[in-house]
Amino acid sequence: MNRVVYDCIDPSPYNPVSQLSDQQTIDGEFQQFYTPVSADDYTLVFESRFESGNLRRAIQVYEFEYDLILKPDYNTRGYT
């Protein structure tokens, strides 16, 4: 599959509203990067736009398998 289902930096190709600055809507709330399209869509929904959220990107590689890419903590020597 290799489908990006979450990226904390790049805007979502799945949600045209997320093209606004910082992926926010007019009322200031963040939009989901990926929204399930039907009741049969079992894609996990990820979020890390909060303090200490280290998830950089989530990639769906198979139906129930994801690769997670983490950002290192700031001011450390590589801890995540």
The first five atom37 places (N, CA, C, CB, O) and aatype in JSON, in Angstrom:
{
  "aatype": [12, 2, 1, 19, 19, 18, 3, 4, 9, 3, 14, 15, 14, 18, 2, 14, 19, 15, 5, 10, 15, 3, 5, 5, 16, 9, 3, 7, 6, 13, 5, 5, 13, 18, 16, 14, 19, 15, 0, 3, 3, 18, 16, 10, 19, 13, 6, 15, 1, 13, 6, 15, 7, 2, 10, 1, 1, 0, 9, 5, 19, 18, 6, 13, 6, 18, 3, 10, 9, 10, 11, 14, 3, 18, 2, 16, 1, 7, 18, 16],
  "atom_mask": [
    [1, 1, 1, 1, 1],
    [1, 1, 1, 1, 1],
    [1, 1, 1, 1, 1],
    [1, 1, 1, 1, 1],
    [1, 1, 1, 1, 1],
    [1, 1, 1, 1, 1],
    [1, 1, 1, 1, 1],
    [1, 1, 1, 1, 1],
    [1, 1, 1, 1, 1],
    [1, 1, 1, 1, 1],
    [1, 1, 1, 1, 1],
    [1, 1, 1, 1, 1],
    [1, 1, 1, 1, 1],
    [1, 1, 1, 1, 1],
    [1, 1, 1, 1, 1],
    [1, 1, 1, 1, 1],
    [1, 1, 1, 1, 1],
    [1, 1, 1, 1, 1],
    [1, 1, 1, 1, 1],
    [1, 1, 1, 1, 1],
    [1, 1, 1, 1, 1],
    [1, 1, 1, 1, 1],
    [1, 1, 1, 1, 1],
    [1, 1, 1, 1, 1],
    [1, 1, 1, 1, 1],
    [1, 1, 1, 1, 1],
    [1, 1, 1, 1, 1],
    [1, 1, 1, 0, 1],
    [1, 1, 1, 1, 1],
    [1, 1, 1, 1, 1],
    [1, 1, 1, 1, 1],
    [1, 1, 1, 1, 1],
    [1, 1, 1, 1, 1],
    [1, 1, 1, 1, 1],
    [1, 1, 1, 1, 1],
    [1, 1, 1, 1, 1],
    [1, 1, 1, 1, 1],
    [1, 1, 1, 1, 1],
    [1, 1, 1, 1, 1],
    [1, 1, 1, 1, 1],
    [1, 1, 1, 1, 1],
    [1, 1, 1, 1, 1],
    [1, 1, 1, 1, 1],
    [1, 1, 1, 1, 1],
    [1, 1, 1, 1, 1],
    [1, 1, 1, 1, 1],
    [1, 1, 1, 1, 1],
    [1, 1, 1, 1, 1],
    [1, 1, 1, 1, 1],
    [1, 1, 1, 1, 1],
    [1, 1, 1, 1, 1],
    [1, 1, 1, 1, 1],
    [1, 1, 1, 0, 1],
    [1, 1, 1, 1, 1],
    [1, 1, 1, 1, 1],
    [1, 1, 1, 1, 1],
    [1, 1, 1, 1, 1],
    [1, 1, 1, 1, 1],
    [1, 1, 1, 1, 1],
    [1, 1, 1, 1, 1],
    [1, 1, 1, 1, 1],
    [1, 1, 1, 1, 1],
    [1, 1, 1, 1, 1],
    [1, 1, 1, 1, 1],
    [1, 1, 1, 1, 1],
    [1, 1, 1, 1, 1],
    [1, 1, 1, 1, 1],
    [1, 1, 1, 1, 1],
    [1, 1, 1, 1, 1],
    [1, 1, 1, 1, 1],
    [1, 1, 1, 1, 1],
    [1, 1, 1, 1, 1],
    [1, 1, 1, 1, 1],
    [1, 1, 1, 1, 1],
    [1, 1, 1, 1, 1],
    [1, 1, 1, 1, 1],
    [1, 1, 1, 1, 1],
    [1, 1, 1, 0, 1],
    [1, 1, 1, 1, 1],
    [1, 1, 1, 1, 1]
  ],
  "atom_positions": [
    [[0.83, -1.19, 0.0], [0.0, 0.0, 0.0], [0.87, 1.26, 0.0], [-0.94, 0.0, 1.21], [0.73, 2.12, -0.87]],
    [[1.79, 1.37, 0.99], [2.65, 2.54, 1.13], [1.87, 3.85, 1.04], [3.73, 2.52, 0.06], [2.22, 4.74, 0.26]],
    [[0.83, 3.96, 1.84], [-0.04, 5.14, 1.85], [0.23, 5.93, 3.12], [-1.54, 4.74, 1.76], [0.1, 5.4, 4.23]],
    [[0.61, 7.19, 2.98], [0.84, 8.06, 4.14], [-0.52, 8.39, 4.74], [1.63, 9.38, 3.74], [-1.37, 9.0, 4.09]],
    [[-0.72, 7.98, 6.0], [-1.99, 8.25, 6.67], [-1.85, 9.33, 7.74], [-2.54, 6.97, 7.28], [-2.84, 9.77, 8.31]],
    [[-0.6, 9.75, 8.01], [-0.38, 10.88, 8.91], [0.98, 11.49, 8.64], [-0.5, 10.45, 10.39], [1.97, 10.76, 8.49]],
    [[1.03, 12.8, 8.57], [2.29, 13.54, 8.46], [2.09, 14.84, 9.21], [2.72, 13.78, 6.96], [1.19, 15.61, 8.87]],
    [[2.92, 15.11, 10.21], [2.72, 16.29, 11.05], [3.14, 17.58, 10.36], [3.48, 16.15, 12.34], [2.81, 18.66, 10.84]],
    [[3.85, 17.49, 9.23], [4.33, 18.69, 8.56], [3.64, 18.92, 7.21], [5.83, 18.6, 8.36], [3.12, 20.0, 6.96]],
    [[3.64, 17.9, 6.36], [3.06, 18.05, 5.03], [1.54, 18.09, 5.1], [3.51, 16.91, 4.12], [0.94, 17.36, 5.89]],
    [[0.89, 18.94, 4.3], [-0.57, 18.99, 4.3], [-1.17, 17.7, 3.77], [-1.06, 20.19, 3.47], [-0.54, 17.0, 2.97]],
    [[-2.36, 17.4, 4.21], [-3.03, 16.16, 3.82], [-3.58, 16.24, 2.4], [-4.14, 15.84, 4.79], [-4.28, 17.2, 2.06]],
    [[-3.28, 15.24, 1.56], [-3.9, 15.19, 0.24], [-5.33, 14.68, 0.32], [-3.08, 14.31, -0.7], [-6.07, 14.77, -0.66]],
    [[-5.75, 14.15, 1.48], [-7.07, 13.57, 1.64], [-8.11, 14.59, 2.09], [-7.02, 12.45, 2.63], [-9.31, 14.32, 2.01]],
    [[-7.66, 15.75, 2.55], [-8.58, 16.73, 3.13], [-8.24, 18.11, 2.58], [-8.5, 16.72, 4.68], [-7.28, 18.73, 3.03]],
    [[-9.01, 18.61, 1.61], [-8.68, 19.91, 1.02], [-8.73, 21.07, 2.0], [-9.62, 20.19, -0.11], [-8.09, 22.1, 1.76]],
    [[-9.45, 20.94, 3.1], [-9.51, 22.0, 4.11], [-8.15, 22.16, 4.76], [-10.58, 21.7, 5.17], [-7.82, 23.26, 5.22]],
    [[-7.35, 21.09, 4.82], [-6.07, 21.15, 5.51], [-5.04, 21.98, 4.75], [-5.53, 19.76, 5.73], [-3.92, 22.15, 5.24]],
    [[-5.37, 22.49, 3.6], [-4.45, 23.33, 2.85], [-4.32, 24.71, 3.49], [-4.91, 23.46, 1.41], [-3.46, 25.49, 3.08]],
    [[-5.16, 25.03, 4.48], [-5.04, 26.29, 5.2], [-3.76, 26.28, 6.02], [-6.26, 26.54, 6.11], [-3.17, 25.22, 6.23]],
    [[-3.32, 27.43, 6.49], [-2.06, 27.49, 7.22], [-2.09, 26.61, 8.45], [-1.74, 28.93, 7.62], [-3.08, 26.58, 9.19]],
    [[-0.99, 25.89, 8.67], [-0.82, 24.98, 9.81], [-1.94, 23.95, 9.91], [-0.76, 25.78, 11.08], [-2.22, 23.47, 11.0]],
    [[-2.56, 23.61, 8.8], [-3.6, 22.58, 8.76], [-4.75, 22.88, 9.7], [-3.01, 21.22, 9.09], [-5.35, 21.97, 10.27]],
    [[-5.07, 24.15, 9.88], [-6.16, 24.52, 10.78], [-7.35, 24.99, 9.96], [-5.71, 25.62, 11.77], [-7.2, 25.49, 8.84]],
    [[-8.52, 24.82, 10.52], [-9.72, 25.36, 9.9], [-9.89, 26.8, 10.36], [-10.98, 24.5, 10.25], [-9.06, 27.31, 11.11]],
    [[-10.92, 27.43, 9.91], [-11.16, 28.83, 10.26], [-11.38, 29.0, 11.76], [-12.36, 29.37, 9.49], [-10.99, 30.02, 12.32]],
    [[-11.99, 28.01, 12.42], [-12.24, 28.13, 13.86], [-11.04, 27.75, 14.71], [-13.42, 27.27, 14.25], [-11.14, 27.71, 15.93]],
    [[-9.89, 27.46, 14.08], [-8.66, 27.19, 14.82], [-8.43, 25.73, 15.18], [0.0, 0.0, 0.0], [-7.37, 25.4, 15.72]],
    [[-9.38, 24.87, 14.9], [-9.23, 23.45, 15.22], [-8.44, 22.75, 14.11], [-10.61, 22.78, 15.41], [-8.55, 23.11, 12.94]],
    [[-7.66, 21.74, 14.49], [-6.94, 20.94, 13.52], [-7.88, 19.94, 12.86], [-5.76, 20.23, 14.18], [-8.74, 19.35, 13.51]],
    [[-7.7, 19.75, 11.56], [-8.43, 18.72, 10.84], [-7.66, 17.42, 10.91], [-8.68, 19.13, 9.37], [-6.43, 17.43, 11.0]],
    [[-8.36, 16.29, 10.86], [-7.68, 15.0, 10.8], [-6.91, 14.93, 9.5], [-8.68, 13.82, 10.93], [-7.38, 15.41, 8.47]],
    [[-5.72, 14.33, 9.54], [-4.94, 14.16, 8.32], [-5.65, 13.21, 7.38], [-3.52, 13.64, 8.65], [-5.74, 13.46, 6.18]],
    [[-6.16, 12.12, 7.93], [-6.9, 11.14, 7.13], [-8.21, 10.85, 7.84], [-6.08, 9.83, 6.93], [-8.22, 10.58, 9.03]],
    [[-9.3, 10.92, 7.11], [-10.62, 10.6, 7.64], [-11.11, 9.35, 6.95], [-11.62, 11.78, 7.45], [-11.14, 9.31, 5.72]],
    [[-11.51, 8.32, 7.69], [-12.04, 7.11, 7.04], [-13.18, 7.46, 6.09], [-12.51, 6.1, 8.1], [-14.03, 8.29, 6.4]],
    [[-13.19, 6.8, 4.93], [-14.14, 7.15, 3.87], [-15.44, 6.37, 3.95], [-13.51, 6.93, 2.54], [-16.42, 6.76, 3.32]],
    [[-15.47, 5.26, 4.7], [-16.69, 4.47, 4.82], [-16.63, 3.65, 6.1], [-16.89, 3.55, 3.57], [-15.62, 3.65, 6.8]],
    [[-17.72, 2.96, 6.39], [-17.75, 2.1, 7.57], [-16.82, 0.9, 7.41], [-19.17, 1.61, 7.83], [-16.44, 0.29, 8.41]],
    [[-16.46, 0.57, 6.19], [-15.56, -0.55, 5.93], [-14.1, -0.14, 5.88], [-15.93, -1.21, 4.63], [-13.23, -0.98, 5.66]],
    [[-13.8, 1.14, 6.1], [-12.43, 1.64, 6.09], [-11.87, 1.53, 7.5], [-12.36, 3.11, 5.57], [-12.25, 2.29, 8.38]],
    [[-10.96, 0.56, 7.72], [-10.4, 0.31, 9.05], [-9.03, 0.94, 9.24], [-10.32, -1.19, 9.29], [-8.27, 0.51, 10.1]],
    [[-8.71, 1.95, 8.45], [-7.44, 2.65, 8.58], [-7.36, 3.32, 9.94], [-7.26, 3.68, 7.45], [-8.3, 4.0, 10.36]],
    [[-6.24, 3.14, 10.65], [-6.06, 3.81, 11.93], [-5.86, 5.3, 11.7], [-4.86, 3.22, 12.7], [-5.25, 5.71, 10.71]],
    [[-6.36, 6.11, 12.61], [-6.2, 7.56, 12.53], [-5.17, 7.97, 13.58], [-7.58, 8.31, 12.75], [-5.33, 7.66, 14.76]],
    [[-4.11, 8.66, 13.15], [-3.01, 9.06, 14.03], [-3.05, 10.57, 14.25], [-1.65, 8.64, 13.43], [-3.57, 11.31, 13.42]],
    [[-2.49, 11.01, 15.38], [-2.4, 12.44, 15.68], [-1.21, 12.67, 16.6], [-3.71, 12.97, 16.33], [-1.0, 11.9, 17.54]],
    [[-0.41, 13.7, 16.33], [0.69, 14.04, 17.25], [0.91, 15.54, 17.34], [1.98, 13.35, 16.8], [1.98, 15.97, 17.76]],
    [[-0.06, 16.34, 16.95], [0.1, 17.79, 17.04], [-0.32, 18.26, 18.42], [-0.74, 18.51, 15.95], [-1.31, 18.98, 18.59]],
    [[0.47, 17.85, 19.41], [0.27, 18.25, 20.8], [1.63, 18.24, 21.48], [-0.76, 17.31, 21.53], [2.59, 17.68, 20.94]],
    [[1.73, 18.84, 22.64], [3.01, 18.9, 23.35], [3.54, 17.5, 23.6], [2.86, 19.66, 24.68], [2.81, 16.63, 24.07]],
    [[4.8, 17.28, 23.28], [5.5, 15.99, 23.41], [5.07, 14.96, 22.37], [5.27, 15.43, 24.78], [5.43, 13.8, 22.49]],
    [[4.31, 15.36, 21.38], [3.93, 14.43, 20.32], [5.1, 14.24, 19.36], [0.0, 0.0, 0.0], [5.47, 15.17, 18.65]],
    [[5.69, 13.05, 19.34], [6.9, 12.81, 18.55], [6.65, 12.1, 17.23], [7.88, 12.02, 19.36], [7.6, 11.82, 16.5]],
    [[5.41, 11.79, 16.91], [5.14, 11.09, 15.66], [5.3, 12.05, 14.49], [3.73, 10.48, 15.66], [4.63, 13.08, 14.43]],
    [[6.18, 11.72, 13.56], [6.43, 12.55, 12.38], [5.56, 12.09, 11.22], [7.92, 12.51, 11.98], [4.96, 12.91, 10.52]],
    [[5.5, 10.76, 11.0], [4.76, 10.25, 9.85], [4.32, 8.81, 10.14], [5.62, 10.32, 8.54], [5.05, 8.06, 10.78]],
    [[3.14, 8.45, 9.66], [2.64, 7.07, 9.73], [2.31, 6.63, 8.32], [1.39, 6.96, 10.68], [1.58, 7.31, 7.59]],
    [[2.85, 5.49, 7.93], [2.67, 4.97, 6.58], [2.01, 3.6, 6.68], [4.03, 4.89, 5.81], [2.53, 2.71, 7.35]],
    [[0.88, 3.43, 6.01], [0.21, 2.14, 5.99], [0.88, 1.29, 4.92], [-1.32, 2.29, 5.73], [0.8, 1.61, 3.73]],
    [[1.54, 0.2, 5.34], [2.26, -0.64, 4.38], [1.45, -1.86, 3.96], [3.58, -1.09, 4.98], [1.59, -2.34, 2.83]],
    [[0.6, -2.36, 4.84], [-0.34, -3.43, 4.54], [-1.66, -3.09, 5.22], [0.21, -4.83, 5.02], [-1.75, -2.06, 5.89]],
    [[-2.65, -3.91, 5.06], [-3.97, -3.58, 5.6], [-3.93, -3.29, 7.1], [-4.94, -4.7, 5.33], [-4.59, -2.36, 7.57]],
    [[-3.16, -4.09, 7.86], [-3.11, -3.91, 9.31], [-1.68, -3.7, 9.8], [-3.73, -5.1, 10.01], [-1.36, -4.06, 10.94]],
    [[-0.82, -3.13, 8.97], [0.58, -2.89, 9.36], [0.97, -1.47, 8.97], [1.53, -3.92, 8.7], [0.68, -1.02, 7.86]],
    [[1.64, -0.77, 9.9], [2.03, 0.62, 9.7], [3.5, 0.79, 10.05], [1.15, 1.56, 10.54], [3.99, 0.16, 10.99]],
    [[4.2, 1.62, 9.31], [5.54, 2.07, 9.68], [5.39, 3.44, 10.33], [6.5, 2.12, 8.43], [4.74, 4.33, 9.78]],
    [[5.99, 3.61, 11.49], [5.93, 4.89, 12.21], [7.31, 5.52, 12.23], [5.39, 4.71, 13.66], [8.29, 4.87, 12.58]],
    [[7.38, 6.79, 11.85], [8.64, 7.54, 11.86], [8.51, 8.59, 12.96], [8.94, 8.21, 10.46], [7.58, 9.39, 12.97]],
    [[9.47, 8.57, 13.9], [9.43, 9.47, 15.04], [10.43, 10.6, 14.9], [9.69, 8.7, 16.32], [11.47, 10.46, 14.25]],
    [[10.12, 11.73, 15.52], [11.04, 12.86, 15.61], [11.78, 12.74, 16.93], [10.29, 14.23, 15.49], [11.17, 12.37, 17.94]],
    [[13.08, 13.05, 16.97], [13.79, 13.03, 18.26], [13.34, 14.2, 19.14], [15.33, 13.08, 18.03], [12.89, 15.24, 18.64]],
    [[13.47, 14.0, 20.44], [13.17, 15.09, 21.37], [14.19, 16.21, 21.17], [13.19, 14.59, 22.84], [15.35, 15.95, 20.84]],
    [[13.75, 17.44, 21.36], [14.65, 18.58, 21.26], [15.55, 18.65, 22.48], [13.85, 19.89, 21.11], [15.18, 18.21, 23.57]],
    [[16.73, 19.19, 22.31], [17.7, 19.39, 23.39], [18.08, 18.1, 24.1], [17.14, 20.37, 24.4], [18.34, 18.09, 25.31]],
    [[18.12, 16.99, 23.35], [18.59, 15.73, 23.89], [19.61, 15.15, 22.92], [17.41, 14.73, 24.14], [19.89, 15.74, 21.88]],
    [[20.13, 14.02, 23.25], [21.1, 13.36, 22.38], [20.45, 12.19, 21.65], [22.31, 12.88, 23.19], [21.01, 11.1, 21.59]],
    [[19.27, 12.43, 21.1], [18.62, 11.42, 20.26], [17.53, 10.63, 20.91], [0.0, 0.0, 0.0], [17.06, 9.65, 20.32]],
    [[17.09, 11.0, 22.12], [16.01, 10.26, 22.75], [14.69, 10.55, 22.02], [15.9, 10.62, 24.25], [14.47, 11.66, 21.53]],
    [[13.84, 9.54, 21.95], [12.5, 9.72, 21.37], [11.47, 9.15, 22.32], [12.39, 9.06, 19.99], [10.27, 9.2, 22.03]]
  ]
}
